[in-house]
Amino acid sequence: MDIYIPIILLFVLFLLNIPIAFSLIASSMVYFLFINDSLPVSLVMQRFISSVSSFPLLAIPFFIMVGSIMNYSGISRNLLAFADSLIGHKTGGLAHVNVLLSTLMGGISGSANADAAMQSKILVPEMTKRGYGLAFSAAVTATSSSISPVIPPGINLIIFALLANVSVHSMFIAGYVPAFFMAAALMFTIAIISKKRNYKPSREKPASAKERWHYFGKAIPALLIPFGIILGMRFGLFTPTEAGAIAVLLCTIIGFLIYRELKPQHFVQILRETIQGTGSVMFIIVGALVFGYYMTLEQIPQNIASMLISLTDNKYVLLILINVLLLIVGMFIEGGAAMIILTPLLLPAVLNLGINPVHFGVVVIVNIMIGGVTPPFGSMMFTVCSILKVRLVDFVREALPLLGALFAVLMILTFSEDLVMFLPNLFK
């Protein structure tokens, strides 16, 4: 029973609102100092350091930096204008633009919280000015931001690939179809709500073909970034880590030479945001990997896998059980941390029943993105509510139909491995 004390302690610390990284490290150290003292402390400390001595992890700060550069380079503004020209004339036009912009931004920033913060500052004020409810605007912004990490180069795609030892390229390619379904489901739901509430379009009439081509031309440099990254990796021109560095270079060149909005003085703030974002993510990864070391020593993942397999030998029933577990955990633990903690636990059972790890990864990531919008600890929910000063109860009421749409997509993805794996199999 002693071996489960760190897990119990971990959840107690979570409920006490102790930061995730500190909770993981404290729980791990209780095990290594008081429960299993056969290992020297110096070895444990080496584990702390060696856990982040990984070349692929360098991709994380690069892609965090890309998201920061976008806010200063004019990329966000040009993508917004292009999205508005495509769908701004529909009923509820700006809400649709919100979803479409998250989809376009996802291929560049890959960060849900960065997308949620950016749209809260840029798009929501315009939505409320046009008569959209503030809580509804916040709910659309938070739920649409869940699309960003599903589209490459989402950071969660990279982290899952490392945890599950699968191809980053396959995870990247697998994200496109789920992201399309998430966007379509949200826009369908928004259309119904907007019609009932008579939310006006953002433009009087559809943009002309000439106008759309104009905005498309201005958005092309930004839109080419994700395709350049995917094609470069597909043809072996660079690794996922090098792709992050190239994305930073491309965004910088576009901001300086094409849009001419990026200035040298912006890089002080860009570097500050990158360091802060990287520090928080990497600290959680360090804590999770050391916590995973404790679980590996005690064979907890294998025991949980055996327990799950004893409950069912049907892979779809297993995926439903995992979905329920992830949705519950996602309500209390930040999505990235939940994925880092639970993936090593669940993967042995998943592989044992012949579930494709890439398919499983997509299901996990979509699931934890839904968790990021749900109370009590959804990170995107907190991001938009804190920026926009929206009460959580108002946010949740407006978000429920949108969360229902995302949950329906999650069920489709869970039972449709061929759908998820269509593009990865096509581009092997």
C-alpha positions in Angstrom: 0.0 0.0 0.0 2.9 2.3 0.7 3.8 2.4 -3.0 0.6 4.3 -3.8 1.2 7.1 -1.2 2.9 9.3 -3.8 -0.1 9.1 -6.1 -2.5 9.9 -3.3 -0.3 12.8 -2.2 -0.1 14.0 -5.8 -3.9 14.4 -6.1 -4.1 15.9 -2.6 -1.6 18.6 -3.7 -3.5 19.2 -6.9 -6.7 19.8 -4.9 -4.8 22.2 -2.6 -4.0 24.1 -5.8 -0.2 23.5 -5.5 1.5 24.1 -8.9 1.6 21.0 -11.0 5.4 20.8 -11.3 5.9 21.2 -7.6 3.2 18.6 -6.9 4.9 16.0 -9.1 8.4 16.6 -7.7 7.2 16.7 -4.1 5.3 13.4 -4.6 8.3 11.8 -6.3 10.7 12.9 -3.6 8.5 11.4 -0.8 8.9 8.1 -2.5 12.7 8.3 -3.1 13.4 9.7 0.4 11.0 7.8 2.6 9.5 4.8 0.9 12.3 3.5 -1.3 15.6 4.7 0.2 17.7 2.0 -1.6 18.5 4.5 -4.4 21.0 7.2 -3.6 19.6 10.8 -3.8 22.4 11.7 -6.2 21.0 9.2 -8.7 17.5 10.7 -8.4 19.0 14.2 -9.0 20.8 12.9 -12.1 17.4 11.7 -13.3 16.0 15.2 -12.9 18.7 16.5 -15.2 18.9 13.7 -17.7 15.2 13.7 -18.2 15.4 16.9 -20.2 18.7 16.0 -22.0 16.7 15.2 -25.1 17.3 16.8 -28.5 13.6 16.5 -29.6 12.5 18.5 -26.6 14.3 21.5 -28.2 11.3 21.8 -30.5 9.2 23.0 -27.6 10.9 26.4 -27.0 11.1 27.0 -30.8 7.3 26.5 -31.3 6.5 28.6 -28.2 8.6 31.3 -29.7 6.7 31.0 -33.0 3.5 31.7 -31.2 4.9 34.8 -29.6 6.4 36.2 -32.8 3.0 35.9 -34.5 1.5 38.5 -32.2 4.1 41.1 -33.2 4.7 40.2 -36.9 1.3 41.0 -38.4 0.6 37.3 -39.1 -2.4 37.2 -36.8 -4.0 40.3 -38.3 -3.6 39.1 -41.9 -5.1 35.7 -41.1 -8.0 37.4 -39.4 -8.7 39.6 -42.5 -8.6 36.5 -44.7 -10.9 34.5 -42.4 -13.4 37.4 -42.3 -13.4 37.6 -46.1 -14.3 33.9 -46.3 -17.1 33.7 -43.8 -17.8 37.0 -42.2 -21.0 37.5 -44.2 -22.7 34.5 -42.5 -25.1 34.9 -39.5 -22.9 35.0 -36.5 -20.0 35.9 -38.8 -17.5 37.0 -36.2 -18.0 33.8 -34.2 -17.4 31.8 -37.3 -14.3 33.9 -38.0 -13.1 33.1 -34.4 -13.2 29.4 -35.1 -11.7 29.7 -38.6 -8.9 31.9 -37.3 -8.0 29.3 -34.6 -7.9 26.7 -37.3 -5.5 28.8 -39.5 -3.4 29.9 -36.5 -3.1 26.3 -35.2 -0.8 25.4 -38.1 1.6 28.2 -37.0 1.4 28.6 -33.2 0.2 25.2 -32.0 -0.6 26.6 -28.6 -4.2 26.7 -27.2 -3.5 29.3 -24.5 -1.6 31.6 -26.9 -4.5 31.4 -29.3 -7.1 32.0 -26.6 -5.2 35.0 -25.2 -4.6 36.5 -28.6 -8.3 36.2 -29.7 -9.5 37.5 -26.4 -7.6 40.7 -27.0 -8.1 41.1 -30.7 -11.4 39.6 -31.7 -13.7 39.5 -28.7 -13.8 43.3 -28.2 -15.1 43.5 -31.8 -17.6 40.7 -31.2 -19.1 42.5 -28.1 -19.2 45.8 -30.1 -21.3 44.0 -32.7 -23.8 42.7 -30.1 -22.4 39.3 -29.2 -22.7 38.4 -25.5 -19.4 38.6 -23.6 -19.8 35.1 -22.1 -20.7 33.6 -25.5 -17.7 35.3 -27.1 -15.5 33.9 -24.3 -16.9 30.4 -24.8 -16.4 30.5 -28.5 -12.8 31.8 -28.1 -11.9 29.1 -25.5 -13.5 26.2 -27.3 -12.1 27.2 -30.7 -8.6 27.5 -29.2 -8.8 23.7 -28.5 -8.3 23.2 -32.2 -4.8 24.8 -32.3 -2.8 22.1 -30.6 -4.4 19.4 -32.7 -3.0 20.9 -35.9 0.8 20.6 -36.5 3.1 21.9 -35.1 1.1 21.5 -31.8 3.4 21.0 -28.8 1.2 18.2 -27.4 1.7 16.3 -30.7 5.4 16.5 -30.2 5.3 15.5 -26.5 3.0 12.5 -27.2 5.2 11.3 -30.0 8.2 11.3 -27.6 6.2 9.6 -24.8 4.8 6.9 -27.0 7.9 6.5 -29.2 6.0 7.1 -32.4 6.9 9.2 -35.4 6.4 13.0 -34.9 5.7 13.2 -38.6 2.8 10.7 -38.3 1.4 12.6 -35.3 1.6 15.8 -37.3 -0.2 14.4 -40.3 -2.8 12.7 -38.2 -3.9 16.1 -36.7 -5.5 17.6 -39.8 -8.7 15.5 -40.1 -9.7 15.7 -36.4 -9.1 19.5 -36.5 -11.3 19.8 -39.5 -14.1 17.9 -37.7 -13.7 20.0 -34.6 -14.0 23.3 -36.6 -17.0 22.0 -38.5 -18.8 20.9 -35.4 -18.2 24.2 -33.6 -19.3 26.2 -36.7 -22.5 24.1 -37.1 -23.3 24.7 -33.4 -22.5 28.4 -33.6 -24.8 28.8 -36.7 -27.7 27.4 -34.8 -27.1 29.6 -31.7 -26.5 32.7 -33.9 -29.7 32.2 -35.8 -31.7 31.9 -32.6 -30.2 35.0 -31.1 -30.0 36.9 -34.4 -26.3 37.7 -34.2 -25.4 39.8 -37.2 -22.7 39.1 -39.7 -19.5 41.1 -39.6 -20.0 42.3 -43.2 -23.1 43.3 -45.0 -22.5 41.1 -48.1 -20.1 38.4 -49.1 -16.6 39.5 -50.1 -16.0 39.6 -53.8 -13.7 37.2 -55.5 -11.2 40.0 -56.0 -11.3 40.9 -52.3 -10.9 37.3 -51.2 -7.9 36.9 -53.5 -6.4 40.1 -52.1 -6.6 38.9 -48.5 -5.5 35.4 -49.5 -2.5 36.9 -51.2 -1.6 38.7 -48.0 -2.1 35.6 -45.9 -0.2 33.2 -48.2 3.2 33.7 -46.5 1.7 32.8 -43.1 -0.3 29.9 -44.6 2.8 28.4 -46.2 4.6 27.9 -42.9 2.9 24.7 -41.7 3.0 23.2 -45.2 6.6 24.0 -45.5 7.3 22.3 -42.2 5.3 19.2 -43.0 6.9 18.8 -46.5 10.4 19.4 -45.2 9.9 16.7 -42.6 8.2 14.4 -45.1 11.2 14.6 -47.5 13.8 14.3 -44.7 15.1 17.8 -45.1 15.0 18.5 -41.4 14.0 16.9 -38.1 11.0 18.1 -35.9 13.5 20.0 -33.7 15.0 21.7 -36.7 11.5 22.4 -38.0 10.9 24.5 -35.0 14.0 26.6 -35.6 13.0 27.0 -39.3 9.5 28.1 -38.3 11.0 30.8 -36.0 13.2 31.9 -38.9 10.3 32.0 -41.4 8.0 33.9 -39.0 10.8 36.4 -38.4 11.5 36.9 -42.1 7.7 37.3 -42.8 7.3 39.8 -40.0 10.4 41.9 -41.0 10.4 41.8 -44.8 6.9 41.0 -45.9 4.5 42.5 -43.3 7.1 44.9 -41.9 5.4 45.0 -38.5 8.1 43.1 -36.5 10.7 45.4 -35.0 14.0 44.7 -33.2 12.6 46.0 -29.9 9.9 43.4 -30.0 12.4 40.6 -29.4 13.0 41.5 -25.7 9.3 40.7 -25.0 9.3 37.8 -27.4 12.3 36.2 -25.6 10.7 36.9 -22.2 7.5 35.2 -23.2 9.4 32.3 -24.7 11.5 31.7 -21.6 8.5 31.9 -19.3 6.5 29.5 -21.5 9.4 27.1 -21.9 10.2 27.2 -18.2 6.7 26.2 -17.1 6.4 23.4 -19.7 9.8 21.9 -19.1 9.4 22.1 -15.3 6.2 20.0 -15.6 8.0 17.6 -18.0 10.9 17.1 -15.6 8.5 16.5 -12.7 6.4 14.1 -14.7 9.3 12.1 -16.0 10.7 11.7 -12.5 7.3 10.7 -11.2 7.2 8.2 -14.1 10.5 6.8 -13.0 8.9 6.0 -9.6 5.9 4.4 -11.3 8.2 2.3 -13.5 10.2 1.0 -10.6 7.0 -0.1 -8.9 5.5 -1.5 -12.1 2.4 0.6 -11.7 1.8 1.1 -15.4 1.9 -2.6 -16.0 -0.5 -3.2 -13.1 -3.0 -0.7 -14.4 -2.7 -2.1 -17.9 -3.4 -5.6 -16.6 -6.4 -4.2 -14.6 -7.9 -2.5 -17.7 -7.4 -5.6 -19.9 -9.1 -7.7 -17.2 -12.1 -5.4 -17.5 -12.4 -5.8 -21.3 -10.7 -7.3 -24.3 -12.6 -5.0 -26.7 -10.5 -2.1 -27.8 -13.4 0.2 -28.3 -14.7 -0.4 -24.8 -11.2 0.2 -23.5 -11.0 3.5 -25.4 -14.4 4.6 -23.9 -13.1 3.8 -20.4 -9.9 5.8 -21.2 -12.0 8.7 -22.5 -14.1 8.8 -19.3 -10.9 8.7 -17.2 -9.2 11.4 -19.2 -12.3 13.6 -19.2 -12.6 13.3 -15.4 -8.8 13.8 -14.8 -8.9 16.7 -17.3 -11.3 18.6 -15.1 -8.8 18.7 -12.3 -5.3 18.6 -14.0 -4.0 20.7 -16.8 -4.2 18.9 -20.1 -0.5 18.7 -20.9 0.4 17.4 -17.5 -2.5 14.9 -17.6 -1.1 13.5 -20.9 2.4 13.3 -19.6 1.3 11.5 -16.5 -1.3 9.1 -18.0 0.2 8.2 -21.4 2.9 5.9 -19.9 0.3 4.3 -17.7 -2.3 3.6 -20.4 -0.1 2.9 -23.4 0.8 -0.8 -22.5 -2.9 -1.7 -22.3 -3.6 0.1 -25.6 -0.8 -1.6 -27.5 -1.8 -5.0 -26.0 -5.2 -4.7 -27.6 -3.8 -3.7 -31.0 -4.9 0.0 -30.9 -2.7 2.1 -33.2 -0.7 4.4 -31.0 -1.1 7.4 -33.4 -4.9 6.9 -33.3 -4.7 6.7 -29.5 -2.6 9.9 -29.4 -5.1 11.9 -31.4 -7.9 10.7 -29.1 -5.9 11.6 -26.0 -5.0 15.1 -27.3 -8.6 15.9 -28.4 -9.8 14.7 -25.1 -7.4 16.8 -23.0 -8.2 19.8 -25.1 -11.9 19.4 -24.2 -10.7 19.2 -20.6 -8.9 22.5 -21.0 -12.3 24.2 -21.5 -14.1 22.5 -18.6 -14.2 23.5 -14.9 -12.8 23.5 -12.4 -9.2 23.8 -13.7 -9.5 24.2 -17.5 -6.5 26.3 -18.6 -8.2 28.0 -21.7 -11.3 28.6 -19.6 -9.2 30.5 -17.0 -7.2 32.3 -19.7 -10.3 33.9 -21.4 -12.2 34.4 -18.2 -9.3 36.2 -16.6 -8.6 38.4 -19.6 -12.3 39.2 -20.3 -13.5 39.4 -16.7 -16.2 36.8 -17.3 -17.8 34.9 -14.4 -17.1 31.1 -14.6 -20.8 30.2 -14.2 -21.7 32.4 -17.2 -18.9 31.0 -19.2 -19.9 27.4 -18.5 -23.6 28.0 -19.4 -22.6 29.4 -22.8 -19.9 26.8 -23.4 -22.1 23.7 -22.8 -23.5 23.3 -26.4 -20.0 23.9 -27.8 -18.5 21.3 -25.5 -21.3 18.9 -26.6 -20.2 19.4 -30.2 -16.6 18.7 -29.4 -17.6 15.6 -27.4 -19.5 14.3 -30.4 -16.3 14.7 -32.5 -14.3 12.9 -29.8 -16.7 9.9 -30.0 -16.5 9.9 -33.9 -12.7 9.8 -33.6 -12.7 7.1 -31.0 -14.6 4.7 -33.1 -13.1 5.7 -36.5 -9.4 4.6 -36.6 -9.5 4.6 -40.4 -10.7 8.2 -40.4 -7.9 9.3 -38.1 -5.2 7.3 -39.9 -6.3 8.1 -43.5 -3.7 10.9 -44.0 -0.8 9.2 -42.1 -1.3 6.0 -44.2 -1.5 8.1 -47.3 1.8 9.9 -46.6 3.8 7.1 -45.2 
